[in-house]
Amino acid sequence: MQIDWKTLPELLQENGVSWKVYQNELSIPSGLSDEEDAWLGNFTDNDLEWFSQYHVRRSKKYESYLSGKLAAYDKSLAELKERLDKSPDDEKTQRVWKGLTERKQFYIKELDRCREELQKKLSDHEQALHNNAFVTNEADPGYRSLEEIEYDHKGTKRKMRVPKSDVLANFRNDVKNGQLLR
């Protein structure tokens, strides 16, 4: 569901006050694994994603993710078709076929919505809303990666995967360069 009433960031922008929402990644799917998403996603914490005027689907990563999902569905459906050609009365395969076909339709519609957003010519105001609402750590090459670290826990060596980069890199950079008080 998308909503469209005027938001505080719009009022700030209209009155010449700079603003940004810092996050590591958007909550729309972009190809992160479950473990990566647990560490690096934003869990829909950026409420501006729900407002139509911010155009959250205007994302090449989202387009790529959706295209990959459709390719995977096409491959699965081709495999299921072979099974159905051999055993047309297999009810389980028929149910899976139906479910995948319905799911594929969802992704086709969503990809169309994404591509429509990407093709829209936004006004300077709309582009600024989008750019400021969805500041991610793209400047940091490791912002979508995890790395394994080793640590000592009460004398026991342990390993775990953690974000490879600094998830607050853009914010720290703006603080360092005096960009927060413009």
Backbone as a printed PyTorch tensor [residue, N CA C, xyz], in Angstrom:
tensor([[[  0.8370,  -1.1760,   0.0000],
         [  0.0000,   0.0000,   0.0000],
         [  0.8890,   1.2490,   0.0000]],

        [[  0.5470,   2.1840,  -0.8400],
         [  1.2720,   3.4520,  -0.9030],
         [  0.3570,   4.5730,  -0.4060]],

        [[  0.9390,   5.5010,   0.3160],
         [  0.2060,   6.6700,   0.8050],
         [  0.8580,   7.9150,   0.2240]],

        [[  0.1800,   9.0670,   0.3310],
         [  0.7430,  10.2230,  -0.3650],
         [  0.5540,  11.5720,   0.3250]],

        [[  0.2270,  11.5870,   1.6240],
         [  0.0980,  12.9010,   2.2490],
         [  1.4680,  13.5440,   2.4240]],

        [[  1.4810,  14.8490,   2.6290],
         [  2.7340,  15.6010,   2.7490],
         [  3.4680,  15.1970,   4.0250]],

        [[  4.7770,  15.0380,   3.8990],
         [  5.6200,  14.5850,   5.0080],
         [  6.5110,  15.7140,   5.5190]],

        [[  7.0550,  15.5210,   6.7000],
         [  7.9680,  16.5000,   7.2790],
         [  9.1710,  16.7600,   6.3650]],

        [[  9.8140,  15.7270,   5.7810],
         [ 10.9340,  16.0350,   4.8800],
         [ 10.5430,  16.9350,   3.7100]],

        [[  9.3280,  16.8030,   3.2120],
         [  8.8870,  17.6860,   2.1340],
         [  8.7980,  19.1250,   2.6190]],

        [[  8.2720,  19.3140,   3.8230],
         [  8.1910,  20.6630,   4.3950],
         [  9.5880,  21.2430,   4.6160]],

        [[ 10.5120,  20.4050,   5.0950],
         [ 11.8950,  20.8630,   5.2630],
         [ 12.4730,  21.3130,   3.9290]],

        [[ 12.3020,  20.4690,   2.9230],
         [ 12.8530,  20.7740,   1.6010],
         [ 12.2420,  22.0510,   1.0230]],

        [[ 10.9340,  22.1990,   1.1640],
         [ 10.2600,  23.3930,   0.6460],
         [ 10.7270,  24.6710,   1.3480]],

        [[ 11.2410,  24.5290,   2.5590],
         [ 11.7140,  25.6910,   3.3180],
         [ 13.2360,  25.8130,   3.3290]],

        [[ 13.8990,  25.1270,   2.4100],
         [ 15.3400,  25.2660,   2.2420],
         [ 16.1870,  24.6100,   3.3080]],

        [[ 15.6050,  23.6770,   4.0660],
         [ 16.3510,  22.9680,   5.1090],
         [ 16.8000,  21.6270,   4.5420]],

        [[ 18.1120,  21.3760,   4.5530],
         [ 18.6060,  20.1140,   4.0140],
         [ 18.2770,  18.9680,   4.9720]],

        [[ 18.1170,  17.7800,   4.4060],
         [ 17.7670,  16.6050,   5.1980],
         [ 18.1880,  15.3580,   4.4250]],

        [[ 18.3760,  14.2740,   5.1290],
         [ 18.6790,  12.9660,   4.5260],
         [ 18.2270,  11.8790,   5.4830]],

        [[ 17.9100,  10.7350,   4.9190],
         [ 17.6700,   9.5320,   5.7130],
         [ 18.8050,   8.5750,   5.3720]],

        [[ 19.6500,   8.2910,   6.3540],
         [ 20.7990,   7.4160,   6.1530],
         [ 20.3930,   5.9810,   6.4700]],

        [[ 20.8130,   5.0750,   5.6100],
         [ 20.5560,   3.6550,   5.8270],
         [ 21.5780,   2.8680,   5.0280]],

        [[ 21.7730,   1.6440,   5.4060],
         [ 22.7230,   0.8390,   4.6560],
         [ 22.1200,   0.3680,   3.3370]],

        [[ 20.8500,   0.0000,   3.3710],
         [ 20.1800,  -0.5230,   2.1790],
         [ 18.6910,  -0.2770,   2.3190]],

        [[ 17.9720,  -0.2860,   1.2160],
         [ 16.5160,  -0.1600,   1.2440],
         [ 15.8970,  -1.4780,   1.6850]],

        [[ 14.6210,  -1.4390,   2.0330],
         [ 13.9640,  -2.6880,   2.4390],
         [ 13.3940,  -3.4490,   1.2540]],

        [[ 13.2760,  -2.8190,   0.0830],
         [ 12.8140,  -3.5790,  -1.0750],
         [ 13.9010,  -4.5920,  -1.4270]],

        [[ 13.5070,  -5.7720,  -1.8640],
         [ 14.5080,  -6.8020,  -2.1480],
         [ 15.5420,  -6.3330,  -3.1700]],

        [[ 16.7910,  -6.7040,  -2.9230],
         [ 17.8580,  -6.2870,  -3.8380],
         [ 18.8780,  -7.3920,  -4.0590]],

        [[ 18.5650,  -8.5830,  -3.5780],
         [ 19.4700,  -9.7000,  -3.8170],
         [ 20.3470, -10.0730,  -2.6440]],

        [[ 20.1560,  -9.4460,  -1.4900],
         [ 20.9140,  -9.8520,  -0.3080],
         [ 20.4440, -11.2270,   0.1460]],

        [[ 21.3740, -12.0530,   0.6100],
         [ 20.9870, -13.3360,   1.1920],
         [ 20.2830, -13.0720,   2.5210]],

        [[ 19.6560, -14.0950,   3.0780],
         [ 18.9620, -13.9190,   4.3640],
         [ 19.9180, -13.4160,   5.4450]],

        [[ 21.1200, -14.0090,   5.5130],
         [ 22.0890, -13.5830,   6.5320],
         [ 22.5460, -12.1490,   6.2920]],

        [[ 22.8160, -11.8060,   5.0340],
         [ 23.2180, -10.4330,   4.7170],
         [ 22.1020,  -9.4570,   5.0580]],

        [[ 20.8780,  -9.8130,   4.7100],
         [ 19.7440,  -8.9340,   4.9890],
         [ 19.5660,  -8.7170,   6.4890]],

        [[ 19.8110,  -9.7680,   7.2780],
         [ 19.6830,  -9.6360,   8.7380],
         [ 20.6600,  -8.5960,   9.2940]],

        [[ 21.8350,  -8.5030,   8.7040],
         [ 22.8440,  -7.5440,   9.1600],
         [ 22.7320,  -6.1980,   8.4550]],

        [[ 22.3830,  -6.1980,   7.1750],
         [ 22.5570,  -5.0150,   6.3440],
         [ 21.2610,  -4.3480,   5.8800]],

        [[ 20.1270,  -5.0010,   6.0390],
         [ 18.8550,  -4.4500,   5.5890],
         [ 18.3290,  -3.3970,   6.5420]],

        [[ 17.2330,  -2.7350,   6.1440],
         [ 16.6780,  -1.7170,   7.0400],
         [ 15.3270,  -2.1210,   7.6240]],

        [[ 14.8190,  -3.2930,   7.2870],
         [ 13.6160,  -3.8590,   7.9300],
         [ 12.4090,  -2.9390,   7.8440]],

        [[ 12.2690,  -2.2040,   6.7710],
         [ 11.2140,  -1.1950,   6.5430],
         [ 11.2070,  -0.1130,   7.6130]],

        [[ 12.3550,   0.1780,   8.1920],
         [ 12.4520,   1.2350,   9.2040],
         [ 12.3560,   2.6380,   8.6100]],

        [[ 12.5590,   2.7690,   7.3180],
         [ 12.4350,   4.0760,   6.6730],
         [ 10.9920,   4.2090,   6.1840]],

        [[ 10.1790,   4.8970,   6.9510],
         [  8.7540,   5.0390,   6.6190],
         [  8.5100,   5.7240,   5.2830]],

        [[  9.4830,   6.4620,   4.7730],
         [  9.2930,   7.1630,   3.5050],
         [  9.1290,   6.2010,   2.3330]],

        [[  9.5370,   4.9490,   2.5220],
         [  9.3510,   3.9470,   1.4690],
         [  7.8690,   3.7080,   1.1780]],

        [[  7.0030,   4.0280,   2.1060],
         [  5.5680,   3.7800,   1.9390],
         [  4.8500,   4.9210,   1.2190]],

        [[  5.5370,   6.0390,   0.9890],
         [  4.9160,   7.2030,   0.3710],
         [  5.2030,   7.2220,  -1.1270]],

        [[  4.1610,   7.3170,  -1.9260],
         [  4.3100,   7.2520,  -3.3850],
         [  5.2000,   8.3580,  -3.9330]],

        [[  5.1860,   9.5370,  -3.3290],
         [  5.9550,  10.6600,  -3.8700],
         [  7.4770,  10.4630,  -3.7510]],

        [[  7.9010,   9.4450,  -3.0270],
         [  9.3360,   9.1870,  -2.8780],
         [  9.8710,   8.1670,  -3.8910]],

        [[  8.9860,   7.4670,  -4.5740],
         [  9.3700,   6.5750,  -5.6800],
         [ 10.4190,   5.5300,  -5.2730]],

        [[ 10.1260,   4.7410,  -4.2390],
         [ 11.0960,   3.7640,  -3.7400],
         [ 11.4570,   2.7110,  -4.7880]],

        [[ 10.5350,   2.3950,  -5.6770],
         [ 10.8110,   1.3600,  -6.6840],
         [ 11.7560,   1.8460,  -7.7870]],

        [[ 12.1870,   3.0710,  -7.7020],
         [ 13.1080,   3.6470,  -8.6950],
         [ 14.5210,   3.1560,  -8.3690]],

        [[ 14.7430,   1.8770,  -8.5640],
         [ 15.9980,   1.2560,  -8.1420],
         [ 16.4600,   0.2220,  -9.1610]],

        [[ 17.6540,   0.4110,  -9.6920],
         [ 18.2250,  -0.5660, -10.6370],
         [ 18.5040,  -1.8960,  -9.9360]],

        [[ 18.8860,  -1.8370,  -8.6500],
         [ 19.1220,  -3.0900,  -7.9160],
         [ 17.8320,  -3.8890,  -7.7920]],

        [[ 16.7270,  -3.1910,  -7.5580],
         [ 15.4310,  -3.8600,  -7.4440],
         [ 15.0390,  -4.4600,  -8.7910]],

        [[ 15.2560,  -3.7120,  -9.8640],
         [ 14.9580,  -4.2210, -11.2040],
         [ 15.7660,  -5.4940, -11.4780]],

        [[ 17.0390,  -5.4620, -11.1390],
         [ 17.9090,  -6.6260, -11.3420],
         [ 17.4330,  -7.8260, -10.5160]],

        [[ 17.0660,  -7.5520,  -9.2630],
         [ 16.5490,  -8.6110,  -8.3920],
         [ 15.2970,  -9.2480,  -9.0030]],

        [[ 14.3570,  -8.4200,  -9.4400],
         [ 13.1070,  -8.9290, -10.0060],
         [ 13.3650,  -9.7240, -11.2880]],

        [[ 14.2630,  -9.2310, -12.1230],
         [ 14.6040,  -9.9500, -13.3570],
         [ 15.1940, -11.3190, -13.0390]],

        [[ 16.0440, -11.3670, -12.0190],
         [ 16.6240, -12.6520, -11.5930],
         [ 15.5710, -13.6080, -11.0680]],

        [[ 14.6270, -13.0890, -10.2860],
         [ 13.5360, -13.9260,  -9.7710],
         [ 12.7150, -14.4950, -10.9250]],

        [[ 12.4160, -13.6690, -11.9250],
         [ 11.6340, -14.1540, -13.0650],
         [ 12.3960, -15.2240, -13.8470]],

        [[ 13.6860, -15.0460, -14.0060],
         [ 14.4930, -16.0540, -14.6980],
         [ 14.4710, -17.3760, -13.9190]],

        [[ 14.5410, -17.2950, -12.5980],
         [ 14.4940, -18.5030, -11.7690],
         [ 13.1240, -19.1840, -11.8860]],

        [[ 12.0560, -18.3790, -11.9120],
         [ 10.7170, -18.9550, -12.0730],
         [ 10.5950, -19.6150, -13.4390]],

        [[ 11.1180, -18.9920, -14.4810],
         [ 11.0630, -19.5830, -15.8190],
         [ 11.7700, -20.9380, -15.8440]],

        [[ 12.9280, -21.0120, -15.1980],
         [ 13.6750, -22.2730, -15.1550],
         [ 12.8810, -23.3380, -14.3950]],

        [[ 12.3340, -22.9820, -13.2520],
         [ 11.5510, -23.9400, -12.4600],
         [ 10.3100, -24.3960, -13.2140]],

        [[  9.6530, -23.4700, -13.8770],
         [  8.4450, -23.8200, -14.6320],
         [  8.7810, -24.7350, -15.8090]],

        [[  9.9190, -24.5200, -16.4550],
         [ 10.3400, -25.3960, -17.5550],
         [ 10.5840, -26.8130, -17.0380]],

        [[ 11.2210, -26.9190, -15.8770],
         [ 11.4560, -28.2390, -15.2770],
         [ 10.1390, -28.9160, -14.8960]],

        [[  9.2230, -28.1420, -14.3360],
         [  7.9130, -28.6970, -13.9780],
         [  7.1350, -29.1250, -15.2080]],

        [[  7.2430, -28.3670, -16.2910],
         [  6.5420, -28.7320, -17.5270],
         [  7.0240, -30.0790, -18.0310]],

        [[  8.3330, -30.3160, -17.9580],
         [  8.8640, -31.6220, -18.3670],
         [  8.2490, -32.7390, -17.5300]],

        [[  8.1440, -32.5010, -16.2150],
         [  7.5310, -33.5030, -15.3340],
         [  6.0710, -33.7290, -15.6860]],

        [[  5.3550, -32.6310, -15.9520],
         [  3.9340, -32.7610, -16.2860],
         [  3.7280, -33.4360, -17.6470]],

        [[  4.6580, -33.1870, -18.5760],
         [  4.5610, -33.8610, -19.8720],
         [  4.6790, -35.3800, -19.6940]],

        [[  5.5080, -35.8050, -18.7390],
         [  5.7020, -37.2380, -18.4790],
         [  4.5800, -37.8070, -17.6240]],

        [[  4.0800, -37.0110, -16.6760],
         [  3.0420, -37.4610, -15.7460],
         [  1.9670, -36.3880, -15.6070]],

        [[  1.0810, -36.2500, -16.6000],
         [  0.0940, -35.1620, -16.5750],
         [ -0.8930, -35.2300, -15.4090]],

        [[ -1.0280, -36.3890, -14.7720],
         [ -1.9840, -36.5330, -13.6720],
         [ -1.3490, -36.3300, -12.2970]],

        [[ -0.0810, -35.9200, -12.2440],
         [  0.6100, -35.7160, -10.9720],
         [  0.0520, -34.4580, -10.2960]],

        [[ -0.8290, -34.6520,  -9.2930],
         [ -1.5190, -33.5240,  -8.6530],
         [ -0.5690, -32.5980,  -7.8950]],

        [[  0.4300, -33.1720,  -7.2560],
         [  1.3760, -32.3390,  -6.5070],
         [  2.1170, -31.3960,  -7.4610]],

        [[  2.5880, -31.9230,  -8.5770],
         [  3.2960, -31.0910,  -9.5490],
         [  2.3590, -30.0450, -10.1420]],

        [[  1.0980, -30.4030, -10.3630],
         [  0.1190, -29.4380, -10.8760],
         [ -0.0890, -28.2890,  -9.8840]],

        [[ -0.1520, -28.6130,  -8.5740],
         [ -0.3220, -27.5690,  -7.5570],
         [  0.9020, -26.6480,  -7.5130]],

        [[  2.0850, -27.2540,  -7.5830],
         [  3.3150, -26.4520,  -7.5720],
         [  3.3490, -25.5660,  -8.8200]],

        [[  2.9890, -26.1290,  -9.9770],
         [  2.9410, -25.3640, -11.2280],
         [  2.0170, -24.1550, -11.0760]],

        [[  0.8380, -24.3850, -10.5320],
         [ -0.1350, -23.3080, -10.3570],
         [  0.4110, -22.2290,  -9.4250]],

        [[  0.9940, -22.6460,  -8.2930],
         [  1.5560, -21.6880,  -7.3400],
         [  2.6840, -20.8600,  -7.9400]],

        [[  3.5970, -21.5300,  -8.6600],
         [  4.7080, -20.8020,  -9.2850],
         [  4.2180, -19.8570, -10.3750]],

        [[  3.2220, -20.2840, -11.1230],
         [  2.6810, -19.4360, -12.1820],
         [  2.0500, -18.1760, -11.5880]],

        [[  1.3110, -18.3290, -10.4860],
         [  0.7140, -17.1640,  -9.8220],
         [  1.7840, -16.2420,  -9.2640]],

        [[  2.8160, -16.8240,  -8.6550],
         [  3.9080, -16.0310,  -8.0920],
         [  4.6450, -15.2750,  -9.1940]],

        [[  4.8450, -15.9600, -10.3220],
         [  5.5290, -15.3220, -11.4490],
         [  4.7390, -14.1010, -11.9120]],

        [[  3.4230, -14.1840, -11.9390],
         [  2.5920, -13.0500, -12.3500],
         [  2.7950, -11.8530, -11.4310]],

        [[  2.9280, -12.1280, -10.1210],
         [  3.2150, -11.0490,  -9.1700],
         [  4.5200, -10.3540,  -9.5420]],

        [[  5.5740, -11.1420,  -9.8070],
         [  6.8730, -10.5480, -10.1230],
         [  6.8510,  -9.8090, -11.4590]],

        [[  6.0750, -10.2860, -12.4120],
         [  5.9500,  -9.5720, -13.6930],
         [  5.3320,  -8.1990, -13.4540]],

        [[  4.2570,  -8.1490, -12.6750],
         [  3.6090,  -6.8600, -12.3820],
         [  4.5440,  -5.9350, -11.6140]],

        [[  5.2740,  -6.4940, -10.6520],
         [  6.1870,  -5.6700,  -9.8530],
         [  7.3380,  -5.1460, -10.7100]],

        [[  7.8540,  -5.9770, -11.6190],
         [  8.9180,  -5.5270, -12.5210],
         [  8.4000,  -4.4110, -13.4320]],

        [[  7.1730,  -4.5410, -13.8950],
         [  6.5790,  -3.4780, -14.7110],
         [  6.4840,  -2.1780, -13.9120]],

        [[  6.0600,  -2.2680, -12.6520],
         [  5.9700,  -1.0760, -11.7910],
         [  7.3510,  -0.4540, -11.5860]],

        [[  8.3490,  -1.3010, -11.3560],
         [  9.7210,  -0.8160, -11.1540],
         [ 10.2200,  -0.1040, -12.4130]],

        [[ 10.0390,  -0.7280, -13.5610],
         [ 10.5180,  -0.1290, -14.8130],
         [  9.7760,   1.1640, -15.1340]],

        [[  8.4880,   1.2030, -14.7930],
         [  7.7200,   2.4360, -14.9800],
         [  8.3120,   3.5540, -14.1240]],

        [[  8.6700,   3.2390, -12.8760],
         [  9.2980,   4.2400, -11.9960],
         [ 10.6490,   4.6910, -12.5510]],

        [[ 11.4390,   3.7420, -13.0470],
         [ 12.7630,   4.0790, -13.5710],
         [ 12.6730,   4.9700, -14.8070]],

        [[ 11.6020,   4.8380, -15.5740],
         [ 11.4630,   5.6200, -16.8010],
         [ 10.8410,   6.9900, -16.5740]],

        [[ 10.2230,   7.1950, -15.4170],
         [  9.5680,   8.4800, -15.1460],
         [ 10.5900,   9.6110, -15.1350]],

        [[ 10.1990,  10.7100, -15.7280],
         [ 11.0010,  11.9310, -15.6320],
         [ 10.5190,  12.6610, -14.3850]],

        [[ 11.3630,  12.7030, -13.3680],
         [ 10.9940,  13.3570, -12.1240],
         [ 11.3860,  14.8310, -12.1660]],

        [[ 10.5790,  15.6500, -11.5220],
         [ 10.9440,  17.0580, -11.3690],
         [ 12.1580,  17.1320, -10.4380]],

        [[ 12.8110,  18.2680, -10.3900],
         [ 13.9470,  18.4330,  -9.4800],
         [ 13.5170,  18.1790,  -8.0350]],

        [[ 12.3300,  18.6600,  -7.6760],
         [ 11.7880,  18.4540,  -6.3200],
         [ 11.6110,  16.9560,  -6.0330]],

        [[ 10.9910,  16.2230,  -6.9630],
         [ 10.7710,  14.7850,  -6.7740],
         [ 12.0930,  14.0220,  -6.7080]],

        [[ 13.0390,  14.3980,  -7.5600],
         [ 14.3410,  13.7230,  -7.5720],
         [ 15.0700,  13.9570,  -6.2460]],

        [[ 14.9950,  15.1720,  -5.7300],
         [ 15.6310,  15.4690,  -4.4430],
         [ 14.9710,  14.6710,  -3.3200]],

        [[ 13.6390,  14.5640,  -3.3460],
         [ 12.9490,  13.7460,  -2.3390],
         [ 13.4790,  12.3170,  -2.3760]],

        [[ 13.5140,  11.7540,  -3.5600],
         [ 13.9830,  10.3750,  -3.7200],
         [ 15.4360,  10.2160,  -3.2520]],

        [[ 16.2980,  11.0860,  -3.7410],
         [ 17.7250,  10.9650,  -3.4110],
         [ 17.9960,  11.1380,  -1.9170]],

        [[ 17.3190,  12.0660,  -1.2710],
         [ 17.5510,  12.3070,   0.1560],
         [ 16.8980,  11.2550,   1.0420]],

        [[ 15.7960,  10.6850,   0.5750],
         [ 15.0770,   9.6910,   1.3850],
         [ 15.7900,   8.3500,   1.4170]],

        [[ 16.5790,   8.0640,   0.3890],
         [ 17.1500,   6.7300,   0.2540],
         [ 18.6670,   6.7540,   0.0980]],

        [[ 19.3300,   7.4350,   1.0200],
         [ 20.7950,   7.4970,   1.0210],
         [ 21.3150,   6.1580,   1.5540]],

        [[ 21.9840,   5.4210,   0.6920],
         [ 22.5760,   4.1500,   1.1170],
         [ 24.0940,   4.2770,   1.0860]],

        [[ 24.7570,   3.2620,   1.5430],
         [ 26.2270,   3.2830,   1.6450],
         [ 26.9080,   2.8080,   0.3660]],

        [[ 26.3270,   3.1050,  -0.7800],
         [ 26.8770,   2.6360,  -2.0540],
         [ 28.3200,   3.0800,  -2.2950]],

        [[ 28.7460,   4.1700,  -1.7010],
         [ 30.1240,   4.6500,  -1.9030],
         [ 31.1480,   3.7170,  -1.2610]],

        [[ 30.7300,   2.9130,  -0.3160],
         [ 31.6210,   1.9650,   0.3430],
         [ 31.5370,   0.6290,  -0.3920]],

        [[ 32.6180,   0.1650,  -1.0120],
         [ 32.5620,  -1.0440,  -1.8380],
         [ 32.1160,  -2.3080,  -1.0840]],

        [[ 32.2640,  -2.3390,   0.2200],
         [ 31.8760,  -3.5180,   0.9810],
         [ 30.5300,  -3.4070,   1.6650]],

        [[ 29.7170,  -2.4240,   1.2720],
         [ 28.5030,  -2.1520,   2.0420],
         [ 27.4480,  -3.2590,   1.9590]],

        [[ 27.5500,  -4.1550,   0.9920],
         [ 26.5900,  -5.2560,   0.8630],
         [ 27.2310,  -6.6020,   1.1880]],

        [[ 28.3460,  -6.5760,   1.9090],
         [ 29.0870,  -7.8080,   2.1610],
         [ 29.2870,  -8.0520,   3.6480]],

        [[ 29.4380,  -9.3110,   3.9750],
         [ 29.8010,  -9.7190,   5.3250],
         [ 31.1900, -10.3340,   5.2680]],

        [[ 31.8690, -10.2760,   6.4010],
         [ 33.1670, -10.9370,   6.5140],
         [ 33.1930, -11.7040,   7.8230]],

        [[ 34.0430, -12.7100,   7.8670],
         [ 34.1610, -13.5030,   9.0860],
         [ 35.2400, -12.9210,   9.9800]],

        [[ 34.8980, -12.7700,  11.2520],
         [ 35.8930, -12.3300,  12.2250],
         [ 36.0440, -13.4210,  13.2770]],

        [[ 37.1750, -13.3990,  13.9210],
         [ 37.4170, -14.3330,  15.0230],
         [ 37.5680, -13.4970,  16.2910]],

        [[ 37.0090, -13.9960,  17.3860],
         [ 37.1020, -13.2810,  18.6450],
         [ 37.2150, -14.2760,  19.7890]],

        [[ 37.6080, -13.7660,  20.9230],
         [ 37.7750, -14.5830,  22.1140],
         [ 36.6230, -14.2910,  23.0690]],

        [[ 35.9010, -15.3220,  23.4360],
         [ 34.7980, -15.1780,  24.3810],
         [ 35.1110, -16.0310,  25.6160]],

        [[ 35.5920, -15.3550,  26.6680],
         [ 35.9270, -16.0220,  27.9240],
         [ 36.8450, -17.2260,  27.6990]],

        [[ 37.8690, -16.9930,  26.8800],
         [ 38.8700, -18.0240,  26.6350],
         [ 38.5330, -18.9820,  25.4970]],

        [[ 37.3860, -18.8490,  24.8950],
         [ 36.9930, -19.7140,  23.7790],
         [ 37.0530, -18.9110,  22.4820]],

        [[ 37.8070, -19.4270,  21.5030],
         [ 37.8830, -18.7760,  20.1970],
         [ 36.5790, -19.0340,  19.4490]],

        [[ 35.9860, -17.9650,  18.9370],
         [ 34.7380, -18.0750,  18.1820],
         [ 34.8630, -17.2780,  16.8850]],

        [[ 33.9960, -17.6240,  15.9550],
         [ 33.9430, -16.9050,  14.6820],
         [ 32.5000, -16.4890,  14.4250]],

        [[ 32.3810, -15.3770,  13.7350],
         [ 31.0580, -14.9380,  13.3060],
         [ 31.2000, -14.0390,  12.0860]],

        [[ 30.1020, -13.8900,  11.3570],
         [ 30.0940, -13.0120,  10.1900],
         [ 29.4670, -11.6830,  10.5940]],

        [[ 30.1070, -10.6040,  10.1830],
         [ 29.6700,  -9.2420,  10.5130],
         [ 29.7770,  -8.3770,   9.2510]],

        [[ 29.1560,  -7.2010,   9.2570],
         [ 29.2860,  -6.3080,   8.0980],
         [ 30.7570,  -5.9960,   7.7890]],

        [[ 31.0820,  -6.0810,   6.5160],
         [ 32.4510,  -5.8220,   6.0750],
         [ 32.7840,  -4.3380,   6.1380]],

        [[ 31.7780,  -3.5140,   5.9420],
         [ 32.0310,  -2.0780,   5.9220],
         [ 31.3690,  -1.4010,   7.1160]],

        [[ 31.5130,  -0.1220,   7.1630],
         [ 30.9090,   0.7010,   8.2080],
         [ 29.5140,   1.0980,   7.7270]],

        [[ 28.4610,   0.5790,   8.3460],
         [ 27.0990,   0.8580,   7.8870],
         [ 26.7100,   2.3210,   8.0720]],

        [[ 27.5050,   3.0810,   8.7970],
         [ 27.2470,   4.5160,   8.9720],
         [ 28.2440,   5.3780,   8.1850]],

        [[ 28.8770,   4.7950,   7.1690],
         [ 29.9430,   5.4860,   6.4400],
         [ 29.4940,   6.8260,   5.8630]],

        [[ 28.3440,   6.8780,   5.2210],
         [ 27.8760,   8.1470,   4.6290],
         [ 27.5820,   9.1810,   5.6960]],

        [[ 26.9780,   8.7580,   6.7880],
         [ 26.6810,   9.6910,   7.8760],
         [ 27.9810,  10.2430,   8.4580]],

        [[ 28.9340,   9.3710,   8.7420],
         [ 30.2190,   9.8120,   9.2960],
         [ 30.9220,  10.7830,   8.3370]],

        [[ 30.8340,  10.4930,   7.0580],
         [ 31.4580,  11.3620,   6.0550],
         [ 30.8110,  12.7440,   6.0550]],

        [[ 29.4760,  12.7970,   6.1420],
         [ 28.7940,  14.0920,   6.1810],
         [ 29.1200,  14.8640,   7.4560]],

        [[ 29.2470,  14.1560,   8.5800],
         [ 29.6470,  14.8180,   9.8380],
         [ 31.0460,  15.3930,   9.6770]],

        [[ 31.9620,  14.5750,   9.1930],
         [ 33.3550,  14.9840,   9.0240],
         [ 33.4850,  16.1990,   8.1080]],

        [[ 32.6510,  16.2670,   7.0680],
         [ 32.7280,  17.3510,   6.1030],
         [ 31.7790,  18.5060,   6.3810]],

        [[ 31.1800,  18.5070,   7.5710],
         [ 30.2990,  19.6200,   7.9650],
         [ 29.0280,  19.7400,   7.1520]],

        [[ 28.5410,  18.6320,   6.6170],
         [ 27.3560,  18.6570,   5.7580],
         [ 26.0370,  18.6060,   6.5190]],

        [[ 26.0470,  18.4030,   7.8170],
         [ 24.7940,  18.2670,   8.5700],
         [ 24.1660,  19.6020,   8.9180]],

        [[ 24.9110,  20.6610,   8.8650],
         [ 24.3880,  21.9450,   9.3110],
         [ 24.2760,  22.9450,   8.1620]],

        [[ 23.8910,  22.4700,   7.0020],
         [ 23.7780,  23.3770,   5.8470],
         [ 22.4390,  24.0580,   5.8380]]])
